[in-house]
Amino acid sequence: MFVAVYEFEVKEGAGSSFREAWLEVTKAIYEHCGSFGSRLHISDKPNILVGYAQWPDQEAWERDRNITDEDYHRARSEMLDCLVQSKIVYQLEVSDDYLQPILASQC
């Protein structure tokens, strides 16, 4: 499994708008491009959000994404308008995995 880690610096006051647009963009990439989805995290730094997206492999992540969905393009534009900058922080291959979907106490 391949993981891309992103850092987003969001304009002051644009956090909610960014998060809404990010979700729509992420849904479209999941539905149309074969990703496993993504998570977005609030960091300990002001206006910095960190996201990571999971893919079956790096080749799937690198493929051209010719998404024609108008809602995707609108949301992507809104997302970009909220940003000061963004960057890919890491490109990772999963080596070991013990992330669980439920707490052990709930088993």
DSSP file (Angstrom, degrees, kcal/mol; ACC not computed):
  #  RESIDUE AA STRUCTURE BP1 BP2  ACC     N-H-->O    O-->H-N    N-H-->O    O-->H-N    TCO  KAPPA ALPHA  PHI   PSI    X-CA   Y-CA   Z-CA
    1    1 A M              0   0    0      0, 0.0    93,-2.7     0, 0.0     2,-0.4   0.000 360.0 360.0 360.0 143.2    0.0    0.0    0.0
    2    2 A F  E     -AB  55  93A   0     53,-2.4    53,-2.9    91,-0.2     2,-0.4  -0.870 360.0-166.4-111.3 141.6    1.2    3.5   -0.8
    3    3 A V  E     -AB  54  92A   0     89,-3.0    89,-3.5    -2,-0.4     2,-0.5  -0.995   6.5-161.4-130.6 132.0    0.6    6.6    1.3
    4    4 A A  E     -AB  53  91A   0     49,-2.2    49,-2.4    -2,-0.4     2,-0.5  -0.954  10.8-155.8-109.7 131.3    1.0   10.3    0.3
    5    5 A V  E     -AB  52  90A   0     85,-2.7    84,-2.8    -2,-0.5    85,-1.4  -0.929  12.7-169.5-111.2 128.6    1.3   12.8    3.2
    6    6 A Y  E     -AB  51  88A   0     45,-3.5    45,-2.0    -2,-0.5     2,-0.5  -0.858  14.6-152.0-118.1 148.5    0.4   16.4    2.5
    7    7 A E  E     -AB  50  87A   0     80,-2.7    80,-2.0    -2,-0.3     2,-0.5  -0.990  14.1-166.9-118.8 129.5    0.7   19.6    4.5
    8    8 A F  E     -AB  49  86A   0     41,-3.3    41,-2.6    -2,-0.5     2,-0.7  -0.964  11.3-158.5-117.9 123.9   -1.8   22.4    3.9
    9    9 A E  E     -AB  48  85A   0     76,-3.0    75,-3.4    -2,-0.5    76,-1.3  -0.911  22.6-157.2 -99.1 114.1   -1.3   25.9    5.1
   10   10 A V  E     - B   0  83A   0     37,-2.9    73,-0.2    -2,-0.7     5,-0.1  -0.701  19.2-106.8 -97.8 140.1   -4.8   27.4    5.2
   11   11 A K    >   -     0   0    0     71,-3.3     3,-2.4    -2,-0.3     4,-0.2  -0.289  52.4 -82.9 -60.1 147.0   -5.5   31.1    5.0
   12   12 A E  T 3  S+     0   0    0      1,-0.3    -1,-0.1     2,-0.1     0, 0.0  -0.285 116.9  10.1 -52.8 128.2   -6.7   32.7    8.3
   13   13 A G  T 3  S+     0   0    0     -3,-0.1    -1,-0.3     1,-0.1     4,-0.2   0.439 104.9  96.4  81.7   0.5  -10.5   32.1    8.7
   14   14 A A    <>  +     0   0    0     -3,-2.4     4,-2.7    68,-0.2     5,-0.2   0.301  46.4 104.9-104.5   9.0  -10.7   29.6    5.8
   15   15 A G  H  > S+     0   0    0      1,-0.2     4,-2.5    -4,-0.2     5,-0.2   0.910  81.5  44.9 -59.2 -47.4  -10.4   26.3    7.8
   16   16 A S  H  > S+     0   0    0      2,-0.2     4,-2.2     1,-0.2    -1,-0.2   0.921 115.0  48.0 -64.8 -43.8  -14.0   25.3    7.6
   17   17 A S  H  > S+     0   0    0     -4,-0.2     4,-2.3     2,-0.2     5,-0.2   0.908 112.5  49.8 -63.1 -41.8  -14.3   26.1    3.9
   18   18 A F  H  X S+     0   0    0     -4,-2.7     4,-3.3     1,-0.2     5,-0.2   0.945 110.2  49.8 -61.3 -47.6  -11.1   24.2    3.1
   19   19 A R  H  X S+     0   0    0     -4,-2.5     4,-2.0     1,-0.2    -2,-0.2   0.888 111.1  49.0 -62.0 -39.9  -12.2   21.2    5.1
   20   20 A E  H  X S+     0   0    0     -4,-2.2     4,-1.6     2,-0.2    -1,-0.2   0.929 115.6  43.3 -64.0 -45.2  -15.6   21.1    3.3
   21   21 A A  H  X S+     0   0    0     -4,-2.3     4,-2.5     1,-0.2     5,-0.2   0.900 110.7  55.8 -67.7 -40.3  -13.9   21.4   -0.2
   22   22 A W  H  X S+     0   0    0     -4,-3.3     4,-2.8     1,-0.2    -1,-0.2   0.907 105.9  52.1 -57.6 -42.8  -11.2   18.9    0.8
   23   23 A L  H  X S+     0   0    0     -4,-2.0     4,-2.6    -5,-0.2    -1,-0.2   0.915 110.1  47.5 -61.9 -43.6  -13.9   16.3    1.6
   24   24 A E  H  X S+     0   0    0     -4,-1.6     4,-2.0     2,-0.2    -1,-0.2   0.906 113.6  47.8 -65.7 -40.6  -15.6   16.7   -1.8
   25   25 A V  H  X S+     0   0    0     -4,-2.5     4,-2.3     2,-0.2    -2,-0.2   0.928 112.5  49.5 -63.3 -45.1  -12.3   16.5   -3.6
   26   26 A T  H  X S+     0   0    0     -4,-2.8     4,-2.4     1,-0.2    -2,-0.2   0.904 109.2  51.7 -62.4 -42.8  -11.3   13.4   -1.6
   27   27 A K  H  X S+     0   0    0     -4,-2.6     4,-2.6     1,-0.2    -1,-0.2   0.918 110.5  48.8 -60.1 -43.2  -14.7   11.7   -2.3
   28   28 A A  H  X S+     0   0    0     -4,-2.0     4,-2.6     2,-0.2     5,-0.3   0.906 111.1  49.0 -65.6 -41.5  -14.3   12.3   -6.1
   29   29 A I  H  X S+     0   0    0     -4,-2.3     4,-2.2     2,-0.2     6,-0.8   0.906 112.8  48.9 -64.7 -40.1  -10.8   10.9   -6.1
   30   30 A Y  H  X S+     0   0    0     -4,-2.4     4,-0.7    -5,-0.2    -2,-0.2   0.935 116.4  42.1 -61.0 -47.1  -12.0    7.9   -4.2
   31   31 A E  H  < S+     0   0    0     -4,-2.6    -2,-0.2    -5,-0.2    -1,-0.2   0.836 128.8  25.7 -71.9 -33.8  -14.9    7.3   -6.5
   32   32 A H  H  < S+     0   0    0     -4,-2.6    -3,-0.2    -5,-0.2    -2,-0.2   0.601 123.8  40.7-109.4 -13.7  -13.1    8.0   -9.8
   33   33 A C  H  < S-     0   0    0     -4,-2.2    -3,-0.2    -5,-0.3    -2,-0.1   0.461  98.8-110.1-124.1  -2.0   -9.4    7.2   -9.3
   34   34 A G     <  +     0   0    0     -4,-0.7    -4,-0.2    -5,-0.4     2,-0.1   0.734  62.1 146.3  82.8  21.8   -9.1    4.1   -7.2
   35   35 A S        -     0   0    0     -6,-0.8    20,-0.2    20,-0.1    -1,-0.2  -0.416  54.8-129.5 -81.9 167.4   -7.8    5.5   -4.0
   36   36 A F        -     0   0    0     18,-3.3     2,-0.2     1,-0.4    19,-0.2   0.371  59.8-104.9 -91.7   2.1   -8.6    4.1   -0.6
   37   37 A G  E     -C   54   0A   0     17,-0.6    17,-2.3   -11,-0.1    -1,-0.4  -0.592  35.7-102.4 103.8-168.6   -9.6    7.6    0.6
   38   38 A S  E     -C   53   0A   0     15,-0.2     2,-0.4    -2,-0.2    15,-0.2  -0.960  11.3-138.4-153.3 162.8   -7.8   10.0    2.9
   39   39 A R  E     -C   52   0A   0     13,-2.3    13,-2.2    -2,-0.3     2,-0.4  -0.972  12.6-151.9-127.8 146.4   -7.8   11.5    6.4
   40   40 A L  E     -C   51   0A   0     -2,-0.4     2,-0.4    11,-0.2    11,-0.3  -0.963  13.2-165.5-119.9 137.0   -7.3   15.1    7.3
   41   41 A H  E     -C   50   0A   0      9,-3.2     9,-2.5    -2,-0.4     2,-0.5  -0.944  20.8-131.2-125.6 141.7   -5.7   16.2   10.7
   42   42 A I  E     -C   49   0A   0     -2,-0.4     7,-0.2     7,-0.2     2,-0.1  -0.799  34.5-149.2 -84.2 127.9   -5.5   19.4   12.6
   43   43 A S        -     0   0    0      5,-2.0     4,-0.1    -2,-0.5     5,-0.1  -0.291  25.8-106.7 -92.1 179.8   -1.9   20.0   13.6
   44   44 A D  S    S+     0   0    0     -2,-0.1    -1,-0.1     2,-0.1     5,-0.1   0.423  98.2  85.6 -84.8   1.1   -0.5   21.7   16.6
   45   45 A K  S >  S-     0   0    0      3,-0.3     3,-1.8     1,-0.0    -2,-0.3  -0.865  93.6-100.1-103.4 136.7    0.6   24.6   14.3
   46   46 A P  T 3  S-     0   0    0      0, 0.0     3,-0.1     0, 0.0    -2,-0.1  -0.273 101.6  -0.9 -56.8 134.1   -1.9   27.4   13.6
   47   47 A N  T 3  S+     0   0    0      1,-0.2   -37,-2.9    -4,-0.1     2,-0.5   0.627 101.0 124.1  62.6  17.6   -3.5   27.1   10.2
   48   48 A I  E <   -A    9   0A   0     -3,-1.8    -5,-2.0   -39,-0.2     2,-0.4  -0.943  35.4-179.0-111.7 123.4   -1.6   23.9    9.3
   49   49 A L  E     -AC   8  42A   0    -41,-2.6   -41,-3.3    -2,-0.5     2,-0.4  -0.914  12.0-153.0-115.4 146.4   -3.6   20.8    8.4
   50   50 A V  E     -AC   7  41A   0     -9,-2.5    -9,-3.2    -2,-0.4     2,-0.3  -0.978  14.7-178.1-122.1 130.4   -2.0   17.4    7.5
   51   51 A G  E     -AC   6  40A   0    -45,-2.0   -45,-3.5    -2,-0.4     2,-0.4  -0.914   9.6-164.3-124.2 152.8   -3.6   14.9    5.3
   52   52 A Y  E     -AC   5  39A   0    -13,-2.2   -13,-2.3    -2,-0.3     2,-0.4  -0.999   4.1-160.4-137.6 141.8   -2.7   11.5    4.1
   53   53 A A  E     -AC   4  38A   0    -49,-2.4   -49,-2.2    -2,-0.4     2,-0.4  -0.937   9.8-145.1-119.2 138.5   -4.2    9.5    1.2
   54   54 A Q  E     +AC   3  37A   0    -17,-2.3   -18,-3.3    -2,-0.4   -17,-0.6  -0.855  19.2 176.7-108.1 140.4   -3.9    5.7    0.8
   55   55 A W  E     -A    2   0A   0    -53,-2.9   -53,-2.4    -2,-0.4   -20,-0.1  -0.923  42.8-114.1-135.2 157.0   -3.6    4.0   -2.6
   56   56 A P  S    S-     0   0    0      0, 0.0     2,-0.3     0, 0.0    -1,-0.1   0.891  96.6 -20.4 -59.0 -38.1   -3.1    0.4   -3.6
   57   57 A D  S  > S-     0   0    0    -56,-0.2     4,-1.4   -55,-0.1     3,-0.3  -0.966  70.5 -95.3-161.9 169.9    0.3    1.3   -5.0
   58   58 A Q  H  > S+     0   0    0     -2,-0.3     4,-2.2     1,-0.2     5,-0.2   0.842 118.4  61.1 -65.0 -33.4    2.4    4.3   -6.1
   59   59 A E  H  > S+     0   0    0      1,-0.2     4,-1.3     2,-0.2    -1,-0.2   0.901 103.1  50.2 -60.9 -41.3    1.5    3.7   -9.8
   60   60 A A  H  4 S+     0   0    0     -3,-0.3    -1,-0.2     1,-0.2    -2,-0.2   0.890 111.2  49.5 -63.9 -38.7   -2.2    4.2   -9.0
   61   61 A W  H  < S+     0   0    0     -4,-1.4    -2,-0.2     1,-0.2    -1,-0.2   0.857 112.2  48.1 -66.4 -36.3   -1.4    7.5   -7.2
   62   62 A E  H  < S+     0   0    0     -4,-2.2    -1,-0.2     2,-0.1    -2,-0.2   0.675  86.1 111.2 -81.3 -18.4    0.8    8.7  -10.1
   63   63 A R  S  < S-     0   0    0     -4,-1.3     2,-0.1    -3,-0.2    -3,-0.0  -0.175  81.8 -95.1 -57.5 147.5   -1.8    8.0  -12.8
   64   64 A D        -     0   0    0      1,-0.1     2,-0.8     2,-0.0    -1,-0.1  -0.399  33.7-144.8 -60.5 137.9   -3.4   10.9  -14.6
   65   65 A R        -     0   0    0     -3,-0.1     2,-1.4    -2,-0.1    -1,-0.1  -0.851  18.2-178.6-111.5  96.3   -6.7   11.7  -13.1
   66   66 A N        +     0   0    0     -2,-0.8     2,-0.6   -34,-0.1    -2,-0.0  -0.591  13.7 172.4 -94.2  73.5   -9.0   12.9  -15.8
   67   67 A I        -     0   0    0     -2,-1.4    -2,-0.1     1,-0.1   -38,-0.0  -0.738  15.5-177.6 -87.4 123.0  -12.0   13.6  -13.6
   68   68 A T        +     0   0    0     -2,-0.6     2,-0.2     4,-0.0    -1,-0.1   0.498  40.0 124.1 -98.1  -4.9  -14.8   15.3  -15.6
   69   69 A D     >  -     0   0    0      1,-0.2     4,-1.7     2,-0.1     3,-0.3  -0.389  53.9-149.9 -61.7 121.6  -17.2   15.8  -12.6
   70   70 A E  H  > S+     0   0    0      1,-0.2     4,-2.4     2,-0.2     5,-0.2   0.851  95.9  57.5 -62.9 -36.1  -18.1   19.5  -12.3
   71   71 A D  H  > S+     0   0    0      1,-0.2     4,-2.6     2,-0.2    -1,-0.2   0.881 104.9  52.4 -63.4 -37.3  -18.6   19.2   -8.5
   72   72 A Y  H  > S+     0   0    0     -3,-0.3     4,-2.9     2,-0.2     5,-0.2   0.947 110.6  46.5 -61.0 -49.1  -15.0   18.0   -8.2
   73   73 A H  H  X S+     0   0    0     -4,-1.7     4,-2.0     2,-0.2    -2,-0.2   0.873 113.3  49.0 -65.4 -37.2  -13.6   20.9  -10.2
   74   74 A R  H  X S+     0   0    0     -4,-2.4     4,-2.3     2,-0.2    -1,-0.2   0.944 114.2  45.3 -64.6 -47.7  -15.6   23.4   -8.2
   75   75 A A  H  X S+     0   0    0     -4,-2.6     4,-2.8     1,-0.2    -2,-0.2   0.887 111.6  52.5 -64.9 -39.6  -14.5   21.9   -4.9
   76   76 A R  H  X S+     0   0    0     -4,-2.9     4,-2.5     2,-0.2    -1,-0.2   0.907 110.0  48.6 -63.3 -40.9  -10.9   21.7   -6.0
   77   77 A S  H  X S+     0   0    0     -4,-2.0     4,-2.1    -5,-0.2    -2,-0.2   0.917 112.6  48.0 -63.8 -43.4  -11.0   25.4   -7.0
   78   78 A E  H  X S+     0   0    0     -4,-2.3     4,-0.9     2,-0.2    -2,-0.2   0.906 111.3  51.3 -62.6 -42.1  -12.5   26.3   -3.6
   79   79 A M  H >< S+     0   0    0     -4,-2.8     3,-0.9     1,-0.2     4,-0.3   0.939 111.1  46.7 -60.9 -48.4   -9.9   24.2   -1.8
   80   80 A L  H >< S+     0   0    0     -4,-2.5     3,-1.3     1,-0.2    -1,-0.2   0.851 105.9  59.5 -63.9 -35.1   -7.1   25.9   -3.6
   81   81 A D  H 3< S+     0   0    0     -4,-2.1    -1,-0.2     1,-0.3    -2,-0.2   0.739 102.3  55.3 -64.8 -22.4   -8.5   29.3   -2.9
   82   82 A C  T << S+     0   0    0     -4,-0.9   -71,-3.3    -3,-0.9     2,-0.3   0.544  94.5  94.0 -84.9  -8.0   -8.3   28.6    0.8
   83   83 A L  E <   -B   10   0A   0     -3,-1.3   -73,-0.3    -4,-0.3     3,-0.1  -0.645  47.7-173.7 -99.3 142.4   -4.6   27.8    0.7
   84   84 A V  E    S-     0   0A   0    -75,-3.4     2,-0.3     1,-0.4   -74,-0.2   0.819  84.9 -32.3 -81.7 -46.7   -1.5   29.8    1.3
   85   85 A Q  E     -B    9   0A   0    -76,-1.3   -76,-3.0     2,-0.0    -1,-0.4  -0.978  55.8-159.1-163.0 163.7    0.5   26.8    0.2
   86   86 A S  E     +B    8   0A   0     -2,-0.3     2,-0.3   -78,-0.2   -78,-0.2  -0.982  11.9 179.0-145.8 156.4    0.5   23.0    0.1
   87   87 A K  E     -B    7   0A   0    -80,-2.0   -80,-2.7    -2,-0.3     2,-0.7  -0.995  35.4-111.6-154.5 155.2    3.2   20.4   -0.3
   88   88 A I  E     -B    6   0A   0     -2,-0.3   -82,-0.3   -82,-0.2     3,-0.1  -0.823  32.1-177.8 -85.9 119.3    3.7   16.7   -0.4
   89   89 A V  E     +     0   0A   0    -84,-2.8     2,-0.3    -2,-0.7   -83,-0.2   0.879  62.2   5.8 -87.6 -43.0    5.7   15.9    2.7
   90   90 A Y  E     -B    5   0A   0    -85,-1.4   -85,-2.7     2,-0.0     2,-0.5  -0.990  47.4-156.8-143.1 149.1    6.2   12.2    2.3
   91   91 A Q  E     -B    4   0A   0     -2,-0.3     2,-0.4   -87,-0.2   -87,-0.2  -0.988  36.3-176.3-120.5 116.7    5.6    9.4   -0.2
   92   92 A L  E     -B    3   0A   0    -89,-3.5   -89,-3.0    -2,-0.5     2,-0.5  -0.883  29.8-150.5-125.7 144.2    5.5    6.2    1.8
   93   93 A E  E     -B    2   0A   0     -2,-0.4     2,-0.3   -91,-0.2   -91,-0.2  -0.945  35.7-117.6-103.2 132.5    5.2    2.5    1.2
   94   94 A V        +     0   0    0    -93,-2.7     3,-0.1    -2,-0.5    -2,-0.0  -0.544  35.7 173.9 -70.1 127.9    3.6    0.7    4.1
   95   95 A S        +     0   0    0      1,-0.4     2,-0.3    -2,-0.3    -1,-0.2   0.780  68.9  10.1-102.9 -37.7    6.1   -1.8    5.7
   96   96 A D        -     0   0    0      0, 0.0    -1,-0.4     0, 0.0     2,-0.4  -0.993  67.8-163.8-142.4 144.8    4.1   -3.0    8.7
   97   97 A D        +     0   0    0     -2,-0.3    -3,-0.0    -3,-0.1     0, 0.0  -0.963  29.8 146.4-140.4 119.0    0.5   -2.4    9.5
   98   98 A Y        +     0   0    0     -2,-0.4     2,-0.5     2,-0.1    -1,-0.1  -0.021  29.8 139.1-135.9  31.2   -1.4   -2.8   12.8
   99   99 A L        -     0   0    0      2,-0.0    -2,-0.0     1,-0.0     0, 0.0  -0.672  38.9-155.9 -76.2 125.8   -3.9    0.0   12.5
  100  100 A Q        -     0   0    0     -2,-0.5    -2,-0.1     1,-0.1     4,-0.0  -0.797  20.9-141.3-110.4 147.0   -7.2   -1.4   13.8
  101  101 A P  S    S+     0   0    0      0, 0.0     2,-0.3     0, 0.0    -1,-0.1   0.662  87.1  33.5 -80.3 -15.8  -10.8   -0.1   12.9
  102  102 A I  S    S-     0   0    0      5,-0.0     2,-0.1     2,-0.0     5,-0.1  -0.949  90.6 -97.4-136.3 158.1  -12.1   -0.6   16.5
  103  103 A L    >   -     0   0    0     -2,-0.3     3,-1.7     1,-0.1     4,-0.3  -0.445  31.2-123.9 -70.1 146.1  -10.7   -0.3   20.0
  104  104 A A  G >  S+     0   0    0      1,-0.3     3,-1.4     2,-0.2    -1,-0.1   0.842 112.0  61.2 -59.6 -33.1   -9.5   -3.6   21.6
  105  105 A S  G 3  S+     0   0    0      1,-0.3    -1,-0.3     2,-0.1    -2,-0.0   0.646 100.8  55.1 -70.3 -12.7  -11.9   -2.9   24.5
  106  106 A Q  G <         0   0    0     -3,-1.7    -1,-0.3     1,-0.2    -2,-0.2   0.432 360.0 360.0 -97.4  -0.9  -14.8   -3.0   22.1
  107  107 A C    <         0   0    0     -3,-1.4    -1,-0.2    -4,-0.3    -2,-0.1   0.494 360.0 360.0 -72.2 360.0  -14.0   -6.5   20.7
